[in-house]
Amino acid sequence: MLPPAFRPLRLPAAAGTAHDRACRLAEGDDEAAGTLVVGARPGTLEVAVVLAPEEPLSLSRRVGVVGLTALAEAVGSHAPPDKPVTLDAAGTLFFDRARLGGGRLAWAQACAEEAVPDWLVFSAMLIASKREAGDPGHTPDSTSLEEEGFEAGADALVESFARHLLRGLSLWAEDGPAAALLRARDYLDADPATLRLDGAGWFDPVRGGPRL
């Protein structure tokens, strides 16, 4: 049950990442904005959304903070009580001080800072399970939804993310970017405008998912 602003696209398990599929859609389809791509690879919860910015890249790229905040809000709303959800300046999401996933932002690389991008893609990944990693003692810096006792399934978390994202985008449209970015301060001990959503702090390109 996604908000009507989004059109869901569910990928089969062998289709690669939601991030890559959303970027290909954005590059090849002028009507792709609003598509919410949901991955199905084992052990990972992943979602990506195609956005149609109206401001220059220098400003519109800050919508990545809105997406990351929506992810933190979704995790927090379904989390077991009394455990903090926090973000760092590289876009990593931590649950109870252990790495759970993070967010990335992509755009057409030929776009200049002062130009309006044709598209933006915000994507997020969470570690759903670490069974492939064996003994949890081998990966002490990360955790998973399964380990932490999240009862909500992937669909509930994706729906929650979409609703929080829509709320953040609506706030941006009504009151401006500063109002939307202000929500990030509940999770981030840094200036939201300084976030680097390149995935460098949490994404493992070899396994195509969050670092374990």
Secondary structure, DSSP 8 states (H G I E B T S, - for coil): ---TT-EEEE--TTS--HHHHHHHHHHH-TT-TTEEEE---TTEEEEEEEE---S-HHHHTTHHHHHHHHHHHHHHHHS-TT--EEE-TTSEEEETTEEEEEEEEEE-TT--TTS--S-EEEEEEEE---GGG-SGGG-TTB--TTTTT--S-HHHHHHHHHHHHHHHHHHHHHH-HHHHHHGGGGTBSS-GGG---SSTTTEETTTTEE--
